């Protein structure tokens, strides 16, 4: 039986003030962020907030130097020029601010540990590594960070400290922002995002491109995505002049085919699309522009029908004017199966019923029972038309059914999960979202999909844990190409909807009542929720409001 239809089971420290200058972005593409350090000609539009920390003052004691350094570390301009003034000359040459960021929940606690050493205690809520990958902390334990001081020309300076910087949460949001690096699915049909976080400064373009050329995050790089750039491709700088970014690349690209050059161009266009100062991108080698012919643009952030797909008053179809509009050649067949859940795509509909999972083609053929195993959860679909199915009590028994009738066992390791509540393949077919229970706790994970040479799902990569509410997992869904939402209910009956950017920050989306199913649209505002008493809801402000009553089932669109 399918269980989905009502299936409920930082520079925050004390010291001299930092001046904040708000800079409005007047030109270019909407702002985001940047990472690492390179010489780049850019504009202030790459930073909507510029931090201007003070230099060290004469006669400052160790505590004042430490606090001044921590504040100055929130200013990445000119390779953290001001922060380096708080360091000894020797340490300034070796200190690596780009090694990572520790994001602190509050004001660090300072303590003198000897005549020349101090420490601070911080409570990390997240970390960003040297490649810009953001990971939320799983522990609230305090971390102690040491600092060593030395006299230089009669003034105290820091002579040793951990690499990287420390930022309070609010300051992090002012100094850093996210960028999607884009790679391809193995068919080069879809562009797939890999979210990274970089400091907002004048080096934005170079930082994004260097990270793109370095390759995807390890969990995605297990075989789910590919890049058009030949191995070893490098860049020295990205120079931005009057909105045009010149990406100067190493000579490997000169031997590539016209199609490969087109694909490289699209990767750069999309990855640099959030840099405010950049309106267009040109590739070059040794400052000589590369001519790239126009090609077929890959699909980025696949869209679905903005209207919810529902079963209402014994009619299956898209909701319009408080009624379901039937889909020709499909709706009657689905309705006749007694659907408990439906996942739709342009190629096929996967229908969960008491008898198992059916594939319903829009071409007029009869429905086909593709999985009759007991205890199945709601099925999923990928863009190749494979129907994904798994029993709730056997999370590792994932199977994918091809349109030719072939059954593919998909090797899956859900990191100790004892059961699974929902499974959802991303619309680009490269990732799968699963809501599981591990050690009695809800565990939301995403994993890469590795396919064989013919494109059939073969196995899943290493799962990455995402944020979710506590209690019992109820449902999860893709919101768009980078964001997912999960639904949980606690022992007291309180529901929680949590939004998680994959590779980014999580946030709560209010407290619905008696929620049973959640389904994504094209963005957060298009997220739909169905309650156990048939009320279709959307988020309004901090709560969830009913838009349509009398809905029997909410389908997932892919």
Secondary structure, DSSP 8 states (H G I E B T S, - for coil): --B-TT----TT-SSS--EEEE----SSS------S-------GGG-SEEEE-----TT--HHHHHHHHHHHTT--HHHHHHHHTTB-HHHHHH--GGGEEEEESS--EEEE-SSSEEEEEE-EEEEEETT--EEE-S----EEEEEEEEEETTEEEEEEE-SSEEEEHHHHHHHEEEEEEEEEETTSSEEEEEEEEEE-STTHHHHHHHHHHH-S-TTGGGTTEE-SS-TT--EEEEEEETTEEEEEE-GGGGGS-HHHHHHHHHHHHHHTTT-TT-SEEEEEETTEE---------EES----SS-EEEETTEEEEEETTEEEE-TTTHHHHHHTT-SEEEE-SSEEEEEETTEEEEEETTS---EEEE--TTBB--EE-TT--EEE-BTT-TTEEEEE-TTS-EEEEE---SS-SEEEEEEE-TTSSEEEEEEEETTEEEEEEEEEEE-TTS-EEEE---EEE---SSEEEEEEE-SSSEEEEEEE-TTS-EEEEEEETTS-EEE----SSEEEEE--SSGGG-EEEETTS-EEEEETTEEEEEES-EEEE-EE-
